[in-house]
Amino acid sequence: MSKVLIFGHQNPDTDAITAAISFAHLQKQLGVEAEAVALGTVNEETAYALNTFKTEAPRVITAALKETKQVMLVDHNEAQQSVTDIKDLDVLAVVDHHRIANFETANPLYYRAEPVGCSNTIILKLYKEHAITIPQNIAGLMLSAIISDTLLFKSPTCTEEDIRAAKELAAIAEVDLEAYGLEMLKAGTNLSDKTEEELLNSDAKSFPMGNKNVRIGQVNTVDVAEVLARQAALETAMEAQNKQNGYDLFVLVITNILDSDSEILVVGQDKEKVEKAFQTELTNNTATLKGVVSRKKQVVPQLTEAFK
């Protein structure tokens, strides 16, 4: 077997980066020549986790075929969220916790998908199943992903498995779960020095819905008003991205991590579908979604149904 590249989705979040690292380490222990890479630069939250646990960020790639034919995917499966030449590659394995869509392979593969809050929760199981010891720094990174994906257990995607996994990993990493988790989340909410493009793309994914191409971005903050003060500039940037990339609709989810609510900003076609999905009315292209914090569970399924 030649070198295997392991990566998460484009515009990677903490789970996408750290799952690549933790799964690559596991594969190496199993005799695979694996390397964790990334499909984008790390955000501030992820950088905080990497710095805390003294781990270098994976190098960034945009295509893989010049290096290898064999890859493994973590924290995603949909082709439009993956490396640009994914259809020319042999996918050997997938570890994911999202919906399955736009995914097919020519050969059999290992596929592990579970409805938990974080893909690192699944990877922890894999370490146990293979009786592989988790190093302290990798345990800390895996813990960071669970904290991020579940918003410190506040997200409706969080399961009891995620909570148990986080506690176990915190013990290995030798950190106070609550104290570390809050500091890490806060590290990711410094948005004042980011451009509109960075705000829109730091955690954004594209989803085919019906015959439409829907782009959904999400930013976490402790001050929604600070983000919406830039609404005009954000809308201009969203319109430009819709035109440039063929998005029919761009939805930006602005999540308050303290109140566990979100505000959405919507630009593009079929805004009535957004209103239908969330049973709300858009005012000046915005609406408040009480209790909504999870794109995966509280935004994508609702929009998908509305676009049927």
N, C-alpha and C positions, 0 to 999 in steps of 0.2 A: 504494500500500500504506500502510495506517495504521500507527501505532506497534505494534511487536512486542515483547511481554514474553518474556524468556528466564529460565527458572528450573530448579533442581534439585528434588529430592524434599522432602517434609515432614521436619521434624527434621533439617535439613541438616548434613552433615559437610563436611570441607574440600573434597572433590571437587565436591559439589553447589554450593557457593558459588562456588568459583573457576572451575569449568567454565562457569557462567552468565556470569561476568565475561569470561573469555577468549573464549567463543563470541560474546558480544555485541559485543566489540571487533572480532572478525573480521567479523561481519555489518555493522557500521558501515563498515568499510573497503570492503565490497562494495556499499555504497549503501543498506543497510536501516536504517530508523529503529528501532533496537533499544535496549532497556534491560534490564540484568540486575536481577532482583529475587530475593527469597528467600521461602521458605515457612516461615520460622522464624528465630529469632535465632541468631547464630553462637556456636559453642562456644569454649572457651578456646584450643584448638589452632588453630582457624581465625583467631581474633583475633590470635594470635601471628604468624601468617603475614601477615595484612593489615597489622598494625603494622610488621612488618619491612620490608615492601615498600610502605609508605606509601600504602595504598589504602583507601578508605572501604568499609564493608560495604554491600551492597545493601539498599535499603529492604525491609521485610517486607510481604507481602500475604497475604490469605486467599482472595480471589476476584479474578478478572481481568475479567469481562464488563463491569463498569461503566467500564473504561478502554479495553478493546480486545477485538476478537473473535479476534485472531491471536496465537498463542503458539508458542514453540519449547521443547522439553523437552531437558534434559541430565541425565545420570546417573540416569535412570529412565524407565519407560514405563507402569507399572501405574497404573490410574486411582485406586486407593485410596491411593496414595502421592503423588498430585499435588494440584494446586489443587482446591478444593472444587467449582468449576463447570466442570471440565475437559470434561464431556460437552456443554457448550453452546458450546465454543470450536473454532476451526479450528486444528488442529495443523499447522504448516507444515513442521516438521523435528524430528527426534529424533537425538541423539547419545548412545549408551549402551553399557554393557558388561555389562549384566545379562540375565537371562532375559527373554523376551517373554511377557507374560501379561495378560489383561484389557485388551487394547488394540485399538481399532479406530477408523477415521476414515471420514468421509463422502467425503472428497476425497483424491486422490493427494498424497503428501508426500515429502520427502527423509528417508530413514531410514538412519542409519549406525550399525551395531552390530558390535562386534568383541570376541572373547574375550581381552581384555587386562586388566591389573590396574587400569586407571584410565581414565576417560573423557577426561581431559586428554591422555593419550597419543594418542588418536584425533584430538583437536582440533589437536595439533601437526602431524599429517599434513595436516589441512585447511589450515592456514596455509601449509604447503609447497606443497600442490597449487595454491593460489591465488597463490603467490609474494608473500605478505604478511609483512612484517617484524614480529617479536614484540618489543614494548617490554620493557625490562629488568624493570619491576615485574610485568608480566603473566607473563613467563617465570618469575619467582620464585614467583608464585602457582600456576602450572601445576606447577612442580617440587614445591611443597608438597603438592599433591594426590596426586602419584605416591608421594611418601614416605609420606603418610598411608594411602593405600589399600593399599600393599604392605608396610606396617610396615617401611620402609627395606629393602625387597627380601626380607624374611623370609617373607612370605605365599606360600602355594602358588598364589595368583592371579597372582603376579608373572611376567612374561614377559621374554624378552631385549629385546623392543621397549620395555617399560617402562624397563628399565635404560639402554638407549641414549638414550631420550627424556630421562630424568632427567639424564644426563651432559651432553647437549646444552643443556638448559635451565639447568643449573647454570652452565655457561660463559657463557650470555647474561646470567644474573642476577648473575654475579660473586660467587658464594658457594662455600664449601667444602661439598660435598654431604653428606659424612658428619657433619661437625661441626654444620652447620645442622640436618640431619635429626634427629639425636638430641635437640637442644635443643627443636625443635618438638614432637616426640613427647612429651617429658617435660612440656611445657607443658600438654598435654591430659590429664595423669594426676592433676591436683590435684582430688581428689574430696571432700575432707573438709568443704568448706563448701557442698556441694550437698545439696538435699533429696532424699528418696527419689523424689519425682516427677521431679526433674531427672535423677537417675541413670537412671531407667527410660526417659525420653523423649528424652534428649539425642541418642541415635542409635538410633531404633526404627522398625521398619517392620512393616506388616501384610501377611499373605500368606494367600490362600485356599488351603486344602489339603484335597482331597476336599470334604466338605460342612462343613468347619470353618474358623473364622477364627482364625488363629494370629498372635500378636504376638511379634516377636523383637527384643529390645533388646540392645545391646552397649556395654560400657564397657571402656576400656583403662586399665590400672593397672600399677604396679610392686609393689603389695602387695595380693594377692587377699584375704588375711585381714582387712585393714582394711575391705573392702567387705562381706565375709560377717559381720563383727561386727554389721552392721545387718540381718541376715537377717530377723528377726521384723518389723521395720518395713517392709522391702522387700516381704515376703509380704503384709502388710496392704494396702500400696499397690497391689500387683499384683492382688489379689483385687478391690479397689475399681475398678480400671481394667477388669478383665474384665467386671464387672457393668455399669459405666457405658457401655462402648463395644461390648459384645457380642462380646468376645474369648472363644473357647472355651478357649484355652490361652495362657499368657504364659511365654516362655522368655527369661531374662536370661543373656547370655553375658558372663562376666567374664574378660577376656583379659589375661594377664601379658605385656607387650611385651618383657620381658627374657628370659623362659624360653620364650616362644612356645607356651604351653599355655593352656587355658581351664577355668574352672569354670562349670557351668551351674546356675541356680536356676530351678525349674519350679513354676508354680502354675496349676491349672485342670484341665480334663478330659483324658482319654486320655493320662495320663502313661506308660502302657505303650507307647504309640507312640514316645515319646521314647526309652525304653529300647531299643526295637527299632531305632530309627534309628541309635543310637550303640553298640549292642551293649554296654550297660552296665546297671547297676542304680542306681536313685536311692536315696540314703540321706539321710533328712531333707530330701527334695526337692532334693538336690544330687548332682552327679557331676563327676568330673574327666575332661576330654577332652584327652589328651596330643596335642600337636602341632596342635591345632585353634586357628586364629586368624581364619579367614575365614568370615564369615556366608554370603557369596555362594556359596562353593565347598564348604565343609565342614559347613554347618549346614542351609541351605535345601533343597538337593537331597536330602539324607538324610531330612529330615523329610517332604518332599513325597512321597517314595517310600513311607515308612512309613504315610502317611495315605491311600494309594490304596485 
